Amino acid sequence: MTYLYTLRFSAPAHFGLEGIGQERIEQRVRSDTLWGAIIQKWLLLYEDDPDELCSNSPFQVSSCFPIINSTCFYPLPLGTLDTLICEAASCEEPILEVKKLKKIRFVAAPLFEKIIAGEKITIEELKVPAIVFPFLQEDECQLQNVSGFSVIQRPRLAIDQLSGGGIEGAFFYCSDQFFADYGGLFFVASFHDDDARKKFEASLQLLGDSGLGADSSIGRGLFSFTVAEYSPTEIKKPDAWLLLSLYHPRRDEVENGMLENQQTAYSLTKRAGRAASYFTSRFRRKDLWMLEEGSVLGQKPEGDVCRVLDRSPQINIPHNVYRNGRAFSLPMSRPNGKE
């Protein structure tokens, strides 16, 4: 049971990256962030055991990716453009510059389906308007700013909680992401049964009314959603698996050669920061290195849910905190895959 959810934002959002200040943001919502936000709302609505729900959640989600004018943009599988980049680098007057090819992060659904089916693509196909993201050409679409969103920085000042006045020297900038009417995010989710889906959608509805991301207390990240059944492209002879989520491999998966297969191509990201729930927000979670979306693996990945902050009555941590590293993946074929 797999469904595609489209998020349409009615307010700017702030999907922050760890660092100094609040200027750096992500253009997408990672799967562990989305999973954790839904778990929090789920526990507000239903009396499930938190540890059991986190360790064995009856749903799995991908990360959120751009949707522009009803076209879904999926992560580009790592290594897809290696041959084209080499061709462009060897040409005296390449059709597309190498630096532009290296900036591509997402591809539109029609081209994505062709890639995961193992068909080779050409540079001419990449030149089609709005087929890759970020856009490559200064075409009419780009001139009309059809990227689906824009980023604006706003000044902020930290306020003293006792006096209500501004704190001297605590002036900073915060970046907000504004979504156009034709832009938004989408993700894919699977469920164990219909009851899990109903609870999930109720939790997602509450999340949309509360706000996704930082600064939800001042109205950031509000959204509504629509849902449709999702049927991925049928791959007749898959020889690899593509990640649509972050993935933290189990020890036995690593020992069985998950990361050493000849079909494997992956990138890593460090997931860090403070816990998000009300009672634990001042505590920092353990850092985790995870495989990113778009990574290609030779075996079907499973992953695990990691406990990143332990319950401790001594320092007033009321519950365990988890980070979701289970993989949401699709089968695919490589152009040079085995027949």
ABEGO torsion letter per residue (X at the ends): XBBBBBBBBABBBBBBBBEBEAABBBABBBAAAAAAAAAAAAAAABBBBAAAAAABBABBBBBBBBBBGGBBBBBBBBGAAAAAAAAAAABABBABBAAAAAABABBBAAAAAAAAAGBBBBAAAAABBGABOBBABBBAAAAAGAAGBBBBBBBBBBBBAAAGBBBBGABBBBBBBBBBAABEBBBBBBBABAAAAAAAAAAAAAAAAAEBEBGAAAGBGBBBBBBBBBBBBBBABBABBBBABBBBBBAAAAAAGAAABAABBBBBBBBBEBBABAAAAABBBBBBBBBBBGBBBABBBAEBBBBABBBBAAAGBABBBBBBABBBBBBBBBAABBX
